[in-house]
């Protein structure tokens, strides 16, 4: 899916609307806009020219979105009209970008659009899951409960993501410190050893000579090193946005030693929690699978869900459709099968999601416990190499002078 920036005329209010839409191509984007009662005036692939700082300034965080959603749910539950509730929430929103989006949503709703269509004009902020739950809530007359489910779902997702990121923070900090120490030693201490050997007309030991070469290169060409690192990071990021890059990264996550269990349980928790939230809101099975495939966050898991949806469409049960998928853990189809037999698939998916969320906590603790000795060994190897390259030449010089 590509993102297109568009300028269109709202046929119901005759206002000019500018926003973005996700579609396969420009023709599909135009068709999608016309389905929303918008007459396209200009459609073009979106290019982000704001840079990193601009992107951060225009970012709507999960916290902002959760507060917005929960406040709107509370006001609607209290009996306030939708337009008035939106105006009130907009006034309480501190995020500038979200305030602008809220104004556009208000204009759409006051122009006659339903709330789901108004949210769908901002796919980068309100995804498929959000829009589907709002649409289901509007259709069933339980919009306040649907918005509350959305807020709960977003908080769960943010909590799980935070735990996964937290598991990566400690090793990241240790590695950063190791690199910092190595760079400091190479640029300050190693050159002094080189000068000492030059003054005494002695040949450097091999390990020290290698470090001296690295130190000289780093000192003389540090701008080139920074540029190379920057370009490497830029092209790596660009590569990860391509289809091949995304597939490679997602394959790595599902198979990387030590962390693969963490990622697999994360995706199973996300699959089941999203599916349960959609089903309990009244979203049909096939639509639930389509949305879940987009929300799960991994290409291979998404493809497994899409294959399962095709089998469900042809008459098979969901449990049997997921049973032989490589990356779908066996407990998932087993629990769904129990739900199918009892008529409570959503309840079984909720229990499965809770199980994997608890398993994530245990896995993160296990990783934290296992990774500490690995990092200590790595630190010892690096420190030992640095000490050997620096102190051994000094001891060699002292020994040789003593002999003389």
C-alpha positions in Angstrom: 0.0 0.0 0.0 1.2 3.5 -0.9 0.4 6.8 0.7 -1.0 9.6 -1.5 -1.5 13.2 -0.6 -4.7 14.6 -2.0 -6.7 17.7 -2.4 -10.4 17.1 -2.8 -13.8 18.9 -2.6 -16.3 17.5 -0.1 -19.5 17.1 -2.1 -21.7 17.3 1.0 -20.2 20.6 2.4 -18.5 22.0 -0.7 -15.3 22.4 1.4 -11.8 21.8 0.2 -10.1 18.9 2.1 -6.4 18.1 2.2 -5.1 14.9 3.7 -3.6 11.5 2.9 -5.0 8.2 1.8 -3.5 4.7 1.4 -4.1 2.8 -1.8 -2.4 0.5 -4.3 -2.2 3.3 -7.0 -3.6 6.7 -7.9 -6.7 5.3 -9.6 -7.5 3.2 -6.5 -7.0 6.3 -4.3 -9.4 8.3 -6.5 -12.0 5.6 -6.3 -11.6 5.4 -2.6 -12.0 9.2 -2.2 -15.1 9.2 -4.4 -16.6 6.5 -2.2 -16.2 9.0 0.7 -18.1 11.7 -1.2 -14.8 13.5 -2.0 -14.2 14.8 -5.5 -10.4 14.5 -6.2 -8.7 17.7 -7.4 -5.1 16.5 -7.0 -3.6 13.2 -6.0 0.2 12.6 -5.8 2.5 10.2 -4.0 3.3 11.6 -0.6 6.9 12.7 -0.1 8.1 13.6 3.4 10.1 16.8 3.1 9.9 17.8 6.8 13.0 15.9 7.9 13.4 14.1 11.2 12.7 17.1 13.4 9.6 18.0 11.5 8.4 14.4 11.6 8.8 14.2 15.4 7.0 17.5 15.9 4.1 16.3 13.8 3.9 12.9 15.5 0.8 11.7 17.3 1.9 9.4 20.0 0.0 6.4 21.3 -0.5 8.2 24.6 -2.1 11.2 22.8 -4.3 8.9 20.8 -5.4 6.9 23.9 -6.3 10.0 25.8 -8.2 11.4 22.8 -10.2 8.1 22.4 -10.9 7.6 26.1 -12.1 11.2 26.6 -14.4 10.9 23.5 -15.8 7.6 24.9 -16.5 9.2 28.3 -18.3 12.2 26.8 -20.5 10.1 24.4 -21.3 7.8 27.3 -22.4 10.8 29.3 -25.0 11.6 26.6 -23.3 14.5 24.8 -24.0 14.8 21.1 -21.1 13.5 18.9 -20.2 16.9 17.4 -20.1 18.5 20.8 -18.0 15.7 22.2 -15.5 16.1 19.4 -15.3 19.9 20.0 -14.7 19.3 23.7 -12.0 16.7 23.2 -10.3 18.9 20.6 -10.2 21.8 23.1 -8.5 19.5 25.6 -5.9 18.1 23.2 -2.4 19.5 23.6 -0.9 17.8 20.5 -0.9 20.3 17.7 -1.1 17.7 14.9 -4.0 15.8 16.7 -5.8 19.1 17.2 -5.7 19.7 13.4 -6.9 16.2 12.7 -9.7 16.6 15.2 -10.8 19.8 13.4 -10.9 18.0 10.1 -13.0 15.1 11.7 -15.4 17.7 13.2 -15.8 19.3 9.8 -16.5 15.9 8.2 -19.0 14.9 10.9 -20.8 18.2 10.8 -20.9 17.9 7.0 -22.8 14.6 7.3 -20.1 11.9 7.3 -20.2 9.2 9.8 -17.4 9.0 12.4 -15.6 6.0 10.9 -15.4 7.7 7.5 -14.1 10.9 9.2 -11.4 8.9 11.0 -10.5 7.0 7.8 -9.3 10.2 6.2 -6.2 10.0 8.5 -4.9 6.4 8.1 -1.5 7.2 9.5 -3.0 8.1 12.8 -6.1 5.9 12.9 -5.4 2.5 11.4 -7.8 -0.2 10.1 -8.4 -1.6 13.5 -9.4 1.7 14.9 -11.8 2.5 12.0 -13.3 -1.0 12.0 -14.2 -0.8 15.7 -15.7 2.7 15.3 -17.8 1.5 12.4 -18.9 -1.5 14.3 -19.8 0.7 17.3 -21.8 3.1 15.1 -23.7 0.2 13.5 -24.6 -1.4 16.8 -25.3 1.9 18.7 -22.5 1.2 21.2 -19.9 3.8 20.0 -18.8 4.7 23.5 -18.0 1.0 24.3 -16.2 0.6 21.0 -14.0 3.6 21.7 -13.3 2.3 25.1 -12.2 -1.1 23.6 -10.0 0.8 21.2 -8.3 2.7 24.0 -7.8 -0.6 25.9 -6.4 -2.2 22.8 -4.0 0.6 22.2 -2.8 0.6 25.8 -2.2 -3.2 25.6 -0.2 -2.8 22.4 1.9 0.0 23.9 2.5 -2.0 27.1 3.7 -5.0 25.2 5.9 -3.0 22.8 7.4 -1.2 25.8 8.3 -4.5 27.4 10.0 -5.7 24.2 11.9 -2.5 23.8 12.9 -2.6 27.5 14.4 -6.1 26.9 16.7 -4.5 24.2 17.7 -1.4 26.2 20.2 -3.0 28.6 22.3 -4.8 26.0 22.1 -1.7 23.8 23.5 0.5 26.6 26.3 -2.0 27.4 27.3 -2.2 23.7 27.2 1.6 23.4 29.5 1.9 26.4 31.9 -0.7 25.0 32.1 1.1 21.7 32.6 4.4 23.5 35.5 3.0 25.6 37.2 1.5 22.6 37.0 4.8 20.6 38.3 6.7 23.6 41.3 4.3 24.1 42.0 4.3 20.4 42.1 8.1 20.1 43.9 9.0 23.4 46.0 6.1 24.8 47.1 4.1 21.8 48.8 7.1 20.0 50.9 7.6 23.1 52.1 4.0 23.0 53.0 4.5 19.3 55.0 7.6 20.1 56.8 5.8 22.9 57.9 3.0 20.6 58.9 5.4 17.9 61.2 7.3 20.3 62.9 4.1 21.3 63.1 2.8 17.7 61.4 -0.4 18.7 58.9 -2.5 16.6 55.3 -2.6 17.9 53.8 -6.0 18.8 51.2 -7.2 16.3 48.1 -6.6 18.4 49.3 -3.1 19.3 50.2 -2.4 15.6 46.6 -3.4 14.6 45.2 -1.0 17.2 47.6 1.7 16.1 46.4 1.4 12.5 42.8 1.6 13.6 43.5 4.6 15.8 45.4 6.4 13.0 42.5 5.7 10.6 39.9 6.9 13.1 41.8 10.1 13.9 42.7 11.0 10.3 39.4 10.1 8.7 36.8 10.5 11.4 34.6 12.7 9.2 34.6 10.0 6.6 33.7 7.4 9.2 30.8 9.5 10.4 29.6 10.1 6.8 29.9 6.3 6.1 28.0 5.4 9.2 25.3 8.0 8.4 25.0 6.8 4.8 24.9 3.2 6.0 22.1 3.9 8.4 20.2 5.9 5.8 20.4 3.1 3.1 19.7 0.5 5.7 16.5 2.3 6.7 15.5 2.7 3.0 16.1 -1.0 2.5 13.9 -1.9 5.5 11.0 0.0 3.8 11.2 -2.1 0.7 9.3 -5.4 0.3 12.5 -7.5 0.3 14.0 -5.6 3.2 10.9 -5.9 5.3 10.6 -9.7 4.6 14.3 -10.2 5.5 13.9 -8.2 8.8 10.7 -10.1 9.7 12.4 -13.4 8.9 15.3 -12.4 11.1 13.0 -11.6 14.0 11.3 -14.9 13.8 14.5 -16.9 13.7 17.2 -14.9 15.6 18.7 -17.0 18.4 17.6 -16.0 22.0 15.0 -13.5 20.8 12.9 -15.6 18.4 10.6 -16.9 21.2 10.0 -13.3 22.3 9.0 -12.1 18.9 6.8 -15.2 18.1 4.9 -14.8 21.4 4.6 -11.1 20.8 2.9 -11.7 17.4 0.7 -14.4 18.8 -0.5 -12.1 21.6 -1.1 -9.3 19.1 -3.0 -11.7 16.7 -5.3 -13.0 19.4 -5.8 -9.7 21.2 -6.7 -7.9 18.0 -9.0 -10.7 16.8 -10.8 -10.9 20.1 -11.4 -7.1 20.2 -12.8 -7.1 16.7 -15.0 -10.2 17.2 -16.5 -9.0 20.5 -17.3 -5.7 18.7 -19.3 -7.6 16.1 -16.8 -7.4 13.2 -17.4 -10.4 10.8 -14.7 -13.2 10.7 -13.3 -12.4 7.3 -13.0 -8.7 8.0 -11.4 -9.5 11.4 -8.8 -11.6 9.7 -8.1 -8.9 7.1 -7.6 -6.2 9.7 -5.6 -8.5 12.0 -3.2 -9.4 9.1 -2.4 -5.6 8.8 -2.1 -5.0 12.6 0.0 -8.0 13.5 3.3 -6.3 12.4 5.1 -9.1 10.6 4.9 -10.0 6.9 5.1 -13.8 7.4 2.4 -13.9 10.1 0.3 -11.6 8.0 0.6 -13.9 5.0 -0.3 -16.9 7.2 -3.5 -15.1 8.4 -4.4 -14.2 4.8 -3.9 -17.8 3.7 -6.2 -18.8 6.6 -8.8 -16.3 5.6 -8.9 -17.8 2.1 -9.5 -21.2 3.6 -12.2 -19.9 5.9 -13.9 -18.3 2.9 -14.0 -21.7 1.2 -15.7 -23.2 4.2 -12.9 -24.4 6.5 -12.8 -23.6 10.2 -10.3 -21.0 11.4 -8.5 -23.5 13.7 -7.8 -26.0 10.9 -6.8 -23.1 8.5 -4.2 -21.9 11.0 -3.0 -25.4 12.1 -0.2 -26.1 9.7 1.2 -22.5 9.4 4.9 -22.5 10.2 5.0 -19.4 12.4 1.6 -19.8 14.1 2.3 -21.4 17.5 0.3 -24.6 18.0 -1.6 -23.4 21.0 -3.4 -20.8 18.9 -5.4 -23.2 16.6 -6.0 -25.5 19.6 -7.6 -22.8 21.7 -9.6 -21.4 18.7 -10.8 -25.0 18.1 -12.2 -25.1 21.6 -13.8 -21.7 21.0 -15.4 -23.0 17.8 -16.9 -26.0 19.6 -18.3 -23.9 22.4 -19.3 -20.9 20.2 -16.9 -18.6 22.1 -14.1 -17.9 19.7 -13.6 -14.4 21.0 -13.4 -15.6 24.6 -10.8 -18.3 23.7 -8.7 -15.7 21.7 -8.8 -13.4 24.8 -7.5 -16.2 27.0 -4.8 -17.1 24.5 -3.8 -13.4 24.2 -3.5 -13.2 28.0 -1.5 -16.4 28.1 1.1 -15.1 25.6 1.2 -11.7 27.2 2.2 -13.4 30.5 4.6 -15.7 28.6 6.2 -12.5 27.2 7.0 -11.3 30.7 8.6 -14.6 31.5 10.6 -14.7 28.3 11.8 -11.1 28.8 13.0 -12.0 32.3 14.8 -15.1 30.9 16.5 -13.1 28.2 17.6 -10.5 30.7 19.1 -13.2 33.0 20.8 -15.0 30.1 22.2 -12.0 28.3 24.1 -10.5 31.3 26.8 -13.2 31.4 27.1 -13.0 27.6 27.7 -9.2 27.8 30.1 -9.7 30.7 32.2 -12.1 28.6 32.1 -9.7 25.6 33.2 -6.9 27.9 36.0 -9.0 29.3 37.2 -9.9 25.8 37.2 -6.3 24.7 38.8 -5.1 27.9 41.4 -7.9 27.8 42.3 -7.1 24.2 42.7 -3.4 25.0 44.8 -4.1 28.1 46.9 -6.5 26.2 47.5 -4.1 23.4 48.4 -1.3 25.8 50.1 -2.8 28.8 52.1 -5.6 27.2 54.2 -3.2 25.1 54.9 -1.2 28.2 56.0 -4.3 30.2 58.1 -5.4 27.2 59.9 -2.1 27.2 60.5 -2.2 31.0 61.7 -5.8 30.8 64.1 -5.0 27.9 65.5 -1.9 29.7 66.0 -4.0 32.9 68.0 -6.6 31.0 70.2 -3.9 29.6 
